[in-house]
Amino acid sequence: MERARLIDVATEEEAREWARRMPVGPANTVGLRRCERPGASRTPR
C-alpha cells in the first residue's frame, strides 16, 4: 500500500534534507513535488 506524506518547508533544499532522512527500503522511493497553496484569486467564493 502506497502512503503519501506531505511536509511544509520553505525551500527545495530543506525538502531534500527531509527526504534524505526518511527511512525507505530498497523497493521504495521518495519523490519531491511542489504544491501551491490556493491564494485569494483561487479561493472559491
KOLNUPA-479139 format. One record per residue: residue number from 0; x, y, z of N, C-alpha, C in turn; residue in three letters. Coordinates in nm, 3 decimals. Layout:
<pts>
pos->NUM n_X->X n_Y->Y n_Z->Z ca_X->X ca_Y->Y ca_Z->Z c_X->X c_Y->Y c_Z->Z code->ALA
...
</pts>
This chain:
<pts>
pos->0 n_X->0.084 n_Y->-0.117 n_Z->0.000 ca_X->0.000 ca_Y->0.000 ca_Z->0.000 c_X->0.089 c_Y->0.124 c_Z->0.000 code->MET
pos->1 n_X->0.059 n_Y->0.215 n_Z->-0.089 ca_X->0.138 ca_Y->0.337 ca_Z->-0.102 c_X->0.085 c_Y->0.444 c_Z->-0.008 code->GLU
pos->2 n_X->0.176 n_Y->0.508 n_Z->0.065 ca_X->0.136 ca_Y->0.617 ca_Z->0.156 c_X->0.210 c_Y->0.743 c_Z->0.117 code->ARG
pos->3 n_X->0.137 n_Y->0.852 n_Z->0.117 ca_X->0.198 ca_Y->0.981 ca_Z->0.085 c_X->0.215 c_Y->1.061 c_Z->0.213 code->ALA
pos->4 n_X->0.322 n_Y->1.134 n_Z->0.220 ca_X->0.350 ca_Y->1.224 ca_Z->0.331 c_X->0.372 c_Y->1.362 c_Z->0.273 code->ARG
pos->5 n_X->0.313 n_Y->1.462 n_Z->0.334 ca_X->0.336 ca_Y->1.600 ca_Z->0.294 c_X->0.411 c_Y->1.671 c_Z->0.404 code->LEU
pos->6 n_X->0.510 n_Y->1.748 n_Z->0.366 ca_X->0.582 ca_Y->1.830 ca_Z->0.463 c_X->0.578 c_Y->1.974 c_Z->0.412 code->ILE
pos->7 n_X->0.572 n_Y->2.067 n_Z->0.503 ca_X->0.568 ca_Y->2.209 ca_Z->0.468 c_X->0.705 c_Y->2.268 c_Z->0.499 code->ASP
pos->8 n_X->0.777 n_Y->2.305 n_Z->0.394 ca_X->0.911 ca_Y->2.360 ca_Z->0.409 c_X->0.923 c_Y->2.491 c_Z->0.331 code->VAL
pos->9 n_X->1.024 n_Y->2.568 n_Z->0.363 ca_X->1.042 ca_Y->2.698 ca_Z->0.298 c_X->1.117 c_Y->2.688 c_Z->0.166 code->ALA
pos->10 n_X->1.207 n_Y->2.591 n_Z->0.154 ca_X->1.290 ca_Y->2.583 ca_Z->0.034 c_X->1.298 c_Y->2.440 c_Z->-0.018 code->THR
pos->11 n_X->1.339 n_Y->2.427 n_Z->-0.143 ca_X->1.359 ca_Y->2.294 ca_Z->-0.201 c_X->1.474 c_Y->2.222 c_Z->-0.130 code->GLU
pos->12 n_X->1.576 n_Y->2.295 n_Z->-0.092 ca_X->1.689 ca_Y->2.234 ca_Z->-0.021 c_X->1.643 c_Y->2.173 c_Z->0.112 code->GLU
pos->13 n_X->1.557 n_Y->2.242 n_Z->0.183 ca_X->1.503 ca_Y->2.189 ca_Z->0.308 c_X->1.424 c_Y->2.061 c_Z->0.282 code->GLU
pos->14 n_X->1.348 n_Y->2.057 n_Z->0.173 ca_X->1.273 ca_Y->1.936 ca_Z->0.136 c_X->1.369 c_Y->1.821 c_Z->0.107 code->ALA
pos->15 n_X->1.479 n_Y->1.851 n_Z->0.039 ca_X->1.579 ca_Y->1.747 ca_Z->0.010 c_X->1.642 c_Y->1.692 c_Z->0.138 code->ARG
pos->16 n_X->1.667 n_Y->1.779 n_Z->0.235 ca_X->1.722 ca_Y->1.734 ca_Z->0.363 c_X->1.625 c_Y->1.638 c_Z->0.433 code->GLU
pos->17 n_X->1.498 n_Y->1.671 n_Z->0.433 ca_X->1.397 ca_Y->1.582 ca_Z->0.492 c_X->1.393 c_Y->1.449 c_Z->0.416 code->TRP
pos->18 n_X->1.399 n_Y->1.454 n_Z->0.285 ca_X->1.394 ca_Y->1.332 ca_Z->0.204 c_X->1.512 c_Y->1.240 c_Z->0.235 code->ALA
pos->19 n_X->1.628 n_Y->1.297 n_Z->0.260 ca_X->1.746 ca_Y->1.216 ca_Z->0.293 c_X->1.729 c_Y->1.142 c_Z->0.426 code->ARG
pos->20 n_X->1.649 n_Y->1.197 n_Z->0.516 ca_X->1.631 ca_Y->1.137 ca_Z->0.649 c_X->1.518 c_Y->1.034 c_Z->0.655 code->ARG
pos->21 n_X->1.437 n_Y->1.024 n_Z->0.549 ca_X->1.322 ca_Y->0.933 ca_Z->0.552 c_X->1.369 c_Y->0.788 c_Z->0.540 code->MET
pos->22 n_X->1.317 n_Y->0.702 n_Z->0.628 ca_X->1.355 ca_Y->0.561 ca_Z->0.622 c_X->1.280 c_Y->0.491 c_Z->0.508 code->PRO
pos->23 n_X->1.351 n_Y->0.454 n_Z->0.404 ca_X->1.289 ca_Y->0.384 ca_Z->0.292 c_X->1.367 c_Y->0.256 c_Z->0.264 code->VAL
pos->24 n_X->1.295 n_Y->0.156 n_Z->0.218 ca_X->1.358 ca_Y->0.030 ca_Z->0.183 c_X->1.402 c_Y->0.031 c_Z->0.037 code->GLY
pos->25 n_X->1.464 n_Y->-0.077 n_Z->-0.007 ca_X->1.515 ca_Y->-0.083 ca_Z->-0.144 c_X->1.405 c_Y->-0.076 c_Z->-0.251 code->PRO
pos->26 n_X->1.283 n_Y->-0.115 n_Z->-0.217 ca_X->1.173 ca_Y->-0.113 ca_Z->-0.315 c_X->1.093 c_Y->0.017 c_Z->-0.308 code->ALA
pos->27 n_X->1.136 n_Y->0.112 n_Z->-0.226 ca_X->1.062 ca_Y->0.237 ca_Z->-0.209 c_X->1.139 c_Y->0.354 c_Z->-0.268 code->ASN
pos->28 n_X->1.067 n_Y->0.460 n_Z->-0.296 ca_X->1.129 ca_Y->0.583 ca_Z->-0.344 c_X->1.069 c_Y->0.702 c_Z->-0.272 code->THR
pos->29 n_X->1.141 n_Y->0.811 n_Z->-0.274 ca_X->1.093 ca_Y->0.938 ca_Z->-0.219 c_X->1.089 c_Y->1.036 c_Z->-0.335 code->VAL
pos->30 n_X->0.975 n_Y->1.099 n_Z->-0.354 ca_X->0.961 ca_Y->1.198 ca_Z->-0.461 c_X->0.933 c_Y->1.335 c_Z->-0.402 code->GLY
pos->31 n_X->0.984 n_Y->1.436 n_Z->-0.468 ca_X->0.959 ca_Y->1.574 ca_Z->-0.425 c_X->0.868 c_Y->1.641 c_Z->-0.526 code->LEU
pos->32 n_X->0.763 n_Y->1.705 n_Z->-0.476 ca_X->0.671 ca_Y->1.779 ca_Z->-0.562 c_X->0.637 c_Y->1.910 c_Z->-0.496 code->ARG
pos->33 n_X->0.628 n_Y->2.012 n_Z->-0.575 ca_X->0.588 ca_Y->2.144 ca_Z->-0.524 c_X->0.436 c_Y->2.151 c_Z->-0.525 code->ARG
pos->34 n_X->0.379 n_Y->2.192 n_Z->-0.414 ca_X->0.234 ca_Y->2.211 ca_Z->-0.403 c_X->0.207 c_Y->2.358 c_Z->-0.376 code->CYS
pos->35 n_X->0.122 n_Y->2.416 n_Z->-0.455 ca_X->0.086 ca_Y->2.557 ca_Z->-0.437 c_X->-0.033 c_Y->2.566 c_Z->-0.343 code->GLU
pos->36 n_X->-0.027 n_Y->2.661 n_Z->-0.254 ca_X->-0.142 ca_Y->2.688 ca_Z->-0.169 c_X->-0.235 c_Y->2.782 c_Z->-0.244 code->ARG
pos->37 n_X->-0.365 n_Y->2.758 n_Z->-0.236 ca_X->-0.455 ca_Y->2.848 ca_Z->-0.307 c_X->-0.448 c_Y->2.989 c_Z->-0.250 code->PRO
pos->38 n_X->-0.433 n_Y->3.085 n_Z->-0.338 ca_X->-0.431 ca_Y->3.225 ca_Z->-0.297 c_X->-0.571 c_Y->3.285 c_Z->-0.307 code->GLY
pos->39 n_X->-0.579 n_Y->3.412 n_Z->-0.286 ca_X->-0.708 ca_Y->3.480 ca_Z->-0.290 c_X->-0.775 c_Y->3.465 c_Z->-0.426 code->ALA
pos->40 n_X->-0.696 n_Y->3.464 n_Z->-0.533 ca_X->-0.755 ca_Y->3.453 ca_Z->-0.666 c_X->-0.806 c_Y->3.313 c_Z->-0.697 code->SER
pos->41 n_X->-0.760 n_Y->3.212 n_Z->-0.624 ca_X->-0.802 ca_Y->3.074 ca_Z->-0.648 c_X->-0.906 c_Y->3.025 c_Z->-0.549 code->ARG
pos->42 n_X->-0.926 n_Y->3.096 n_Z->-0.442 ca_X->-1.018 ca_Y->3.052 ca_Z->-0.338 c_X->-1.162 c_Y->3.066 c_Z->-0.386 code->THR
pos->43 n_X->-1.241 n_Y->2.958 n_Z->-0.379 ca_X->-1.382 ca_Y->2.968 ca_Z->-0.420 c_X->-1.458 c_Y->3.068 c_Z->-0.333 code->PRO
pos->44 n_X->-1.551 n_Y->3.136 n_Z->-0.393 ca_X->-1.631 ca_Y->3.235 ca_Z->-0.318 c_X->-1.763 c_Y->3.179 c_Z->-0.277 code->ARG
</pts>
